[in-house]
Amino acid sequence: MAGSWWYTFVGNVLGYPAMSPAPHRSFRYESSGPWGPPVPMWQLGYDPENWKKPADPRVLSTTIREGNYDYVTGEVHWSSDPHQLPDSLYLTGKPAFFGEARWPWVDPFGATKLHQLPARSRFEAMKEP
């Protein structure tokens, strides 16, 4: 929203498989206003107390968005030439707690975009039958 400056979004998978762009569905990639349908993947700089107010231009100019896949366009977006993302932006290898689980669990370039996190597997194993 307005005043939310200097955020970074790198290597994410946005949305869900059933999303598709308008006019078939009510989704679009981005909006800087007017606010409302179709629903955008990115809606940066809005003022939640005044929806008629234009977007805060500093939000977009300070936000870093690189290598994010979205289901609306079915593409990975870059501001310049595509780059190879490492499996982790802070680990040198697969963490031991991942065990046999897929690493990395988010793959914006693969046929399957999201895999199950080990924490979710452990949580679901605790559920009562």
N, CA, C and O of each residue as an XYZ file, in Angstrom:
516
protein
N       0.831     -1.178      0.000
C       0.000      0.000      0.000
C       0.880      1.246      0.000
O       2.105      1.133      0.022
N       0.288      2.405     -0.023
C       1.039      3.659     -0.017
C       1.996      3.682      1.175
O       1.634      3.276      2.279
N       3.197      4.152      0.944
C       4.200      4.233      2.004
C       4.974      2.946      2.229
O       5.875      2.922      3.067
N       4.660      1.891      1.524
C       5.376      0.613      1.659
C       6.523      0.595      0.662
O       6.393      0.078     -0.448
N       7.644      1.166      1.075
C       8.793      1.319      0.181
C       9.864      0.283      0.485
O       9.949     -0.233      1.599
N      10.672     -0.011     -0.514
C      11.875     -0.838     -0.409
C      11.584     -2.300     -0.092
O      12.312     -2.922      0.681
N      10.540     -2.848     -0.675
C      10.259     -4.272     -0.542
C      10.921     -5.032     -1.690
O      11.120     -4.485     -2.774
N      11.262     -6.303     -1.439
C      11.906     -7.146     -2.444
C      11.136     -8.455     -2.576
O      10.814     -9.102     -1.580
N      10.847     -8.835     -3.821
C      10.163    -10.087     -4.127
C      10.967    -10.790     -5.208
O      10.985    -10.334     -6.351
N      11.633    -11.892     -4.875
C      12.508    -12.595     -5.812
C      12.200    -14.090     -5.775
O      12.158    -14.703     -4.709
N      11.984    -14.668     -6.970
C      11.837    -16.119     -7.102
C      10.596    -16.704     -6.475
O      10.645    -17.815     -5.948
N       9.496    -16.000     -6.513
C       8.250    -16.487     -5.935
C       7.326    -17.070     -7.000
O       7.491    -16.821     -8.194
N       6.355    -17.849     -6.542
C       5.270    -18.323     -7.388
C       4.013    -17.641     -6.868
O       3.632    -17.827     -5.712
N       3.367    -16.847     -7.729
C       2.232    -16.030     -7.314
C       0.923    -16.554     -7.896
O       0.840    -16.869     -9.083
N      -0.080    -16.641     -7.057
C      -1.391    -17.075     -7.504
C      -1.587    -18.564     -7.357
O      -0.957    -19.216     -6.524
N      -2.488    -19.098     -8.197
C      -2.797    -20.525     -8.160
C      -3.148    -20.984     -9.576
O      -3.518    -20.166    -10.418
N      -3.035    -22.284     -9.843
C      -3.158    -22.776    -11.220
C      -4.437    -22.396    -11.961
O      -4.395    -22.248    -13.182
N      -5.556    -22.233    -11.289
C      -6.807    -21.926    -11.990
C      -6.914    -20.469    -12.428
O      -7.891    -20.095    -13.077
N      -5.939    -19.648    -12.090
C      -5.994    -18.243    -12.489
C      -5.658    -18.100    -13.963
O      -4.769    -18.779    -14.477
N      -6.360    -17.231    -14.624
C      -6.034    -16.899    -16.008
C      -6.420    -15.447    -16.229
O      -7.244    -14.903    -15.494
N      -5.836    -14.822    -17.227
C      -6.106    -13.397    -17.431
C      -7.522    -13.121    -17.938
O      -8.193    -13.994    -18.489
N      -7.948    -11.873    -17.731
C      -9.236    -11.426    -18.272
C      -9.139    -11.474    -19.789
O      -8.025    -11.328    -20.292
N     -10.180    -11.662    -20.548
C     -11.579    -11.627    -20.127
C     -12.120    -12.964    -19.652
O     -13.257    -13.016    -19.183
N     -11.357    -14.052    -19.750
C     -11.859    -15.376    -19.362
C     -12.113    -15.465    -17.863
O     -13.079    -16.088    -17.423
N     -11.267    -14.859    -17.110
C     -11.428    -14.781    -15.661
C     -11.180    -13.339    -15.263
O     -10.834    -12.510    -16.105
N     -11.351    -13.042    -14.009
C     -11.211    -11.653    -13.592
C      -9.863    -11.384    -12.930
O      -9.811    -10.870    -11.813
N      -8.772    -11.730    -13.614
C      -7.428    -11.478    -13.102
C      -6.603    -10.745    -14.148
O      -6.815    -10.905    -15.350
N      -5.668     -9.945    -13.677
C      -4.704     -9.299    -14.562
C      -3.366     -9.263    -13.845
O      -3.290     -9.506    -12.641
N      -2.318     -8.960    -14.587
C      -0.980     -8.997    -14.007
C      -0.751     -7.876    -12.997
O      -0.265     -8.133    -11.895
N      -1.091     -6.642    -13.352
C      -0.717     -5.510    -12.513
C      -1.736     -4.386    -12.636
O      -2.413     -4.250    -13.655
N      -1.833     -3.583    -11.580
C      -2.692     -2.408    -11.618
C      -2.059     -1.292    -10.821
O      -1.510     -1.521     -9.743
N      -2.135     -0.085    -11.350
C      -1.714      1.092    -10.596
C      -2.919      2.016    -10.442
O      -2.767      3.214    -10.201
N      -4.111      1.451    -10.581
C      -5.354      2.190    -10.467
C      -5.968      2.359    -11.842
O      -5.222      2.284    -12.819
N      -7.223      2.573    -11.998
C      -8.173      2.568    -10.889
C      -8.284      1.169    -10.277
O      -8.105      0.157    -10.955
N      -8.579      1.147     -9.006
C      -8.612     -0.105     -8.272
C      -9.931     -0.828     -8.520
O     -10.977     -0.205     -8.699
N      -9.859     -2.112     -8.527
C     -11.062     -2.913     -8.730
C     -10.817     -3.994     -9.758
O      -9.682     -4.198    -10.190
N     -11.882     -4.697    -10.157
C     -11.723     -5.815    -11.084
C     -11.219     -5.357    -12.438
O     -11.460     -4.209    -12.811
N     -10.528     -6.203    -13.192
C     -10.109     -7.533    -12.747
C      -9.031     -7.456    -11.663
O      -8.275     -6.488    -11.585
N      -8.981     -8.483    -10.842
C      -8.067     -8.530     -9.701
C      -6.624     -8.654    -10.194
O      -6.316     -9.565    -10.963
N      -5.734     -7.752     -9.763
C      -4.337     -7.816    -10.208
C      -3.466     -8.702     -9.311
O      -3.726     -8.851     -8.117
N      -2.426     -9.283     -9.919
C      -1.400     -9.989     -9.137
C      -0.614     -8.977     -8.309
O      -0.271     -9.241     -7.156
N      -0.332     -7.828     -8.896
C       0.400     -6.752     -8.232
C      -0.491     -5.520     -8.176
O      -0.986     -5.056     -9.204
N      -0.690     -5.000     -6.993
C      -1.470     -3.785     -6.781
C      -0.653     -2.920     -5.828
O      -0.922     -2.875     -4.628
N       0.337     -2.242     -6.369
C       1.308     -1.517     -5.558
C       0.945     -0.050     -5.395
O       0.560      0.615     -6.357
N       1.070      0.450     -4.171
C       0.926      1.867     -3.908
C      -0.461      2.373     -3.607
O      -0.659      3.585     -3.528
N      -1.436      1.494     -3.436
C      -2.804      1.936     -3.178
C      -2.941      2.520     -1.773
O      -2.141      2.220     -0.886
N      -3.948      3.345     -1.583
C      -4.256      3.924     -0.277
C      -5.548      3.273      0.220
O      -6.615      3.560     -0.323
N      -5.484      2.402      1.239
C      -6.678      1.684      1.679
C      -7.751      2.582      2.290
O      -8.891      2.151      2.465
N      -7.401      3.808      2.611
C      -8.389      4.737      3.162
C      -8.997      5.634      2.093
O      -9.988      6.319      2.345
N      -8.406      5.633      0.895
C      -8.929      6.462     -0.189
C      -8.643      5.758     -1.516
O      -7.612      6.006     -2.140
N      -9.552      4.880     -1.949
C      -9.346      4.076     -3.148
C      -9.358      4.911     -4.422
O      -8.935      4.425     -5.470
N      -9.828      6.145     -4.362
C      -9.829      7.006     -5.541
C      -8.500      7.745     -5.714
O      -8.257      8.346     -6.761
N      -7.662      7.704     -4.720
C      -6.368      8.379     -4.765
C      -5.413      7.606     -5.686
O      -5.402      6.376     -5.661
N      -4.616      8.309     -6.495
C      -3.647      7.608     -7.360
C      -2.618      6.837     -6.530
O      -2.394      7.129     -5.355
N      -2.011      5.861     -7.165
C      -1.000      5.030     -6.502
C       0.199      5.875     -6.075
O       0.556      6.847     -6.740
N       0.806      5.495     -4.969
C       2.039      6.131     -4.493
C       3.160      5.716     -5.441
O       3.545      4.547     -5.425
N       3.709      6.619     -6.275
C       4.712      6.241     -7.268
C       6.015      5.731     -6.661
O       6.758      5.002     -7.319
N       6.297      6.101     -5.432
C       7.551      5.659     -4.804
C       7.518      4.168     -4.457
O       8.566      3.527     -4.372
N       6.330      3.621     -4.259
C       6.237      2.187     -3.976
C       6.787      1.396     -5.154
O       7.663      0.551     -4.969
N       6.291      1.651     -6.359
C       6.761      0.934     -7.541
C       8.234      1.214     -7.830
O       8.970      0.303     -8.208
N       8.671      2.450     -7.659
C      10.060      2.788     -7.989
C      11.071      2.199     -7.012
O      12.251      2.097     -7.348
N      10.643      1.808     -5.812
C      11.569      1.233     -4.833
C      11.388     -0.266     -4.636
O      12.150     -0.882     -3.890
N      10.398     -0.862     -5.287
C      10.137     -2.294     -5.141
C      10.976     -3.082     -6.138
O      11.027     -2.752     -7.323
N      11.632     -4.123     -5.644
C      12.418     -5.017     -6.503
C      11.591     -6.271     -6.729
O      11.227     -6.969     -5.782
N      11.293     -6.553     -8.013
C      10.530     -7.742     -8.381
C      11.302     -8.439     -9.484
O      11.361     -7.945    -10.610
N      11.893     -9.579     -9.172
C      12.719    -10.300    -10.141
C      12.464    -11.796    -10.067
O      12.395    -12.370     -8.980
N      12.324    -12.420    -11.222
C      12.234    -13.875    -11.300
C      11.008    -14.474    -10.665
O      11.048    -15.622    -10.222
N       9.919    -13.738    -10.604
C       8.677    -14.252    -10.027
C       7.796    -14.829    -11.119
O       7.553    -14.186    -12.140
N       7.319    -16.045    -10.896
C       6.366    -16.680    -11.805
C       4.964    -16.322    -11.322
O       4.713    -16.287    -10.118
N       4.051    -16.058    -12.253
C       2.661    -15.866    -11.858
C       1.768    -16.683    -12.782
O       2.050    -16.851    -13.969
N       0.684    -17.185    -12.200
C      -0.255    -18.019    -12.944
C      -1.135    -17.223    -13.898
O      -1.743    -17.810    -14.793
N      -1.223    -15.915    -13.737
C      -2.041    -15.112    -14.644
C      -1.410    -15.057    -16.024
O      -2.094    -15.272    -17.025
N      -0.115    -14.772    -16.093
C       0.560    -14.701    -17.392
C       1.241    -16.013    -17.763
O       1.535    -16.249    -18.935
N       1.500    -16.883    -16.758
C       2.207    -18.142    -17.018
C       3.664    -17.912    -17.359
O       4.265    -18.712    -18.076
N       4.248    -16.824    -16.854
C       5.629    -16.468    -17.170
C       6.406    -16.078    -15.922
O       5.833    -15.726    -14.892
N       7.726    -16.152    -16.044
C       8.630    -15.610    -15.039
C       9.022    -14.221    -15.526
O       9.469    -14.065    -16.663
N       8.858    -13.219    -14.679
C       9.094    -11.833    -15.079
C      10.425    -11.306    -14.540
O      10.788    -11.529    -13.386
N      11.135    -10.600    -15.418
C      12.417     -9.957    -15.095
C      12.358     -8.513    -15.581
O      11.665     -8.211    -16.552
N      13.081     -7.625    -14.912
C      13.139     -6.238    -15.378
C      14.185     -6.069    -16.471
O      14.184     -5.070    -17.190
N      15.081     -7.050    -16.595
C      16.085     -7.041    -17.660
C      16.229     -8.471    -18.164
O      15.271     -9.240    -18.091
N      17.390     -8.845    -18.670
C      17.601    -10.204    -19.165
C      17.370    -11.229    -18.058
O      17.703    -10.972    -16.901
N      16.801    -12.394    -18.398
C      16.596    -13.442    -17.386
C      17.916    -13.871    -16.733
O      18.985    -13.815    -17.340
N      17.797    -14.295    -15.493
C      18.939    -14.750    -14.713
C      18.641    -16.128    -14.150
O      17.479    -16.524    -14.049
N      19.683    -16.858    -13.786
C      19.514    -18.139    -13.122
C      19.433    -17.899    -11.626
O      20.361    -17.349    -11.033
N      18.331    -18.308    -11.010
C      18.204    -18.165     -9.568
C      18.829    -19.374     -8.883
O      18.632    -20.505     -9.329
N      19.575    -19.153     -7.814
C      20.098    -20.297     -7.060
C      18.959    -20.999     -6.319
O      17.887    -20.423     -6.132
N      19.195    -22.247     -5.896
C      18.176    -22.982     -5.151
C      17.772    -22.247     -3.882
O      16.625    -22.341     -3.445
N      18.697    -21.524     -3.296
C      18.414    -20.734     -2.105
C      19.184    -19.433     -2.203
O      20.308    -19.401     -2.705
N      18.582    -18.373     -1.727
C      19.268    -17.089     -1.738
C      20.133    -16.897     -0.497
O      20.828    -15.887     -0.379
N      20.100    -17.863      0.439
C      20.949    -17.730      1.621
C      21.583    -19.031      2.097
O      22.464    -18.989      2.956
N      21.174    -20.178      1.576
C      21.790    -21.453      1.962
C      22.674    -21.959      0.828
O      22.393    -21.717     -0.345
N      23.738    -22.661      1.187
C      24.632    -23.209      0.160
C      24.186    -24.581     -0.328
O      24.691    -25.067     -1.341
N      23.246    -25.215      0.377
C      22.763    -26.529     -0.031
C      21.448    -26.857      0.641
O      20.904    -26.065      1.411
N      20.946    -28.049      0.329
C      19.669    -28.508      0.880
C      19.790    -28.680      2.392
O      20.722    -29.334      2.860
N      18.864    -28.106      3.166
C      18.906    -28.270      4.619
C      18.595    -29.713      5.019
O      17.784    -30.379      4.376
N      19.231    -30.184      6.063
C      19.048    -31.564      6.516
C      17.587    -31.867      6.854
O      17.121    -32.980      6.607
N      16.862    -30.905      7.410
C      15.479    -31.165      7.812
C      14.552    -31.400      6.620
O      13.410    -31.816      6.813
N      15.013    -31.144      5.393
C      14.196    -31.446      4.225
C      14.164    -32.939      3.948
O      13.268    -33.414      3.250
N      15.123    -33.689      4.479
C      15.134    -35.140      4.292
C      14.998    -35.520      2.835
O      15.791    -35.090      1.997
N      13.964    -36.349      2.521
C      13.715    -36.791      1.153
C      12.831    -35.807      0.370
O      12.574    -36.013     -0.816
N      12.370    -34.747      1.032
C      11.485    -33.785      0.368
C      12.219    -33.040     -0.749
O      13.440    -32.887     -0.708
N      11.481    -32.591     -1.719
C      12.020    -31.875     -2.882
C      12.666    -30.564     -2.459
O      12.089    -29.803     -1.683
N      13.853    -30.305     -2.964
C      14.569    -29.055     -2.709
C      15.002    -28.472     -4.036
O      15.566    -29.207     -4.846
N      14.780    -27.220     -4.308
C      13.974    -26.302     -3.502
C      12.492    -26.607     -3.659
O      12.083    -27.192     -4.663
N      11.701    -26.227     -2.701
C      10.286    -26.565     -2.745
C       9.503    -25.635     -3.661
O       8.383    -25.962     -4.051
N      10.068    -24.482     -4.014
C       9.466    -23.561     -4.988
C      10.338    -23.565     -6.228
O      11.542    -23.325     -6.146
N       9.732    -23.839     -7.383
C      10.487    -23.883     -8.635
C       9.706    -23.154     -9.724
O       8.899    -23.769    -10.420
N       9.941    -21.828     -9.883
C       9.171    -21.081    -10.872
C       9.413    -21.527    -12.310
O       8.640    -21.167    -13.198
N      10.472    -22.305    -12.561
C      10.787    -22.734    -13.921
C      10.342    -24.162    -14.218
O      10.285    -24.555    -15.383
N      10.025    -24.944    -13.189
C       9.669    -26.346    -13.377
C       8.219    -26.556    -13.781
O       7.403    -25.639    -13.702
N       7.908    -27.766    -14.211
C       6.527    -28.104    -14.564
C       5.633    -28.018    -13.325
O       4.501    -27.541    -13.405
N       6.144    -28.481    -12.179
C       5.457    -28.327    -10.905
C       6.083    -27.136    -10.207
O       7.288    -27.130     -9.953
N       5.287    -26.131     -9.896
C       5.808    -24.886     -9.324
C       6.059    -24.969     -7.829
O       7.041    -24.421     -7.329
N       5.169    -25.656     -7.112
C       5.259    -25.736     -5.662
C       5.236    -27.185     -5.219
O       4.429    -27.984     -5.693
N       6.125    -27.506     -4.314
C       6.176    -28.834     -3.718
C       5.848    -28.681     -2.239
O       5.748    -27.557     -1.745
N       5.682    -29.769     -1.536
C       5.271    -29.703     -0.138
C       6.460    -29.416      0.785
O       7.518    -30.035      0.672
N       6.264    -28.479      1.684
C       7.269    -28.175      2.700
C       7.296    -29.291      3.743
O       6.242    -29.827      4.083
N       8.474    -29.658      4.260
C       8.536    -30.672      5.314
C       7.707    -30.289      6.542
O       7.115    -31.163      7.175
N       7.654    -29.012      6.888
C       6.856    -28.582      8.044
C       5.377    -28.902      7.830
O       4.686    -29.301      8.769
N       4.896    -28.733      6.620
C       3.489    -29.056      6.349
C       3.268    -30.560      6.445
O       2.260    -31.008      6.991
N       4.199    -31.336      5.919
C       4.087    -32.796      6.009
C       4.030    -33.239      7.463
O       3.221    -34.096      7.820
N       4.889    -32.656      8.310
C       4.891    -33.016      9.731
C       3.577    -32.606     10.386
O       3.024    -33.358     11.188
N       3.075    -31.419     10.051
C       1.813    -30.955     10.618
C       0.664    -31.879     10.235
O      -0.140    -32.266     11.084
N       0.591    -32.228      8.964
C      -0.493    -33.085      8.509
C      -0.399    -34.481      9.110
O      -1.424    -35.135      9.303
N       0.803    -34.950      9.409
C       0.980    -36.255     10.042
C       0.470    -36.261     11.483
O       0.161    -37.323     12.023
N       0.378    -35.082     12.112
C      -0.099    -34.973     13.499
C      -1.615    -34.970     13.592
O      -2.154    -35.172     14.680
N      -2.313    -34.752     12.505
C      -3.765    -34.668     12.554
C      -4.362    -35.991     13.001
O      -3.877    -37.070     12.658
N      -5.422    -35.874     13.772
C      -6.116    -37.078     14.215
C      -6.929    -37.657     13.080
O      -7.475    -36.909     12.268
N      -7.024    -39.002     13.004
C      -7.805    -39.634     11.924
C      -9.277    -39.371     12.030
O     -10.050    -39.839     11.194
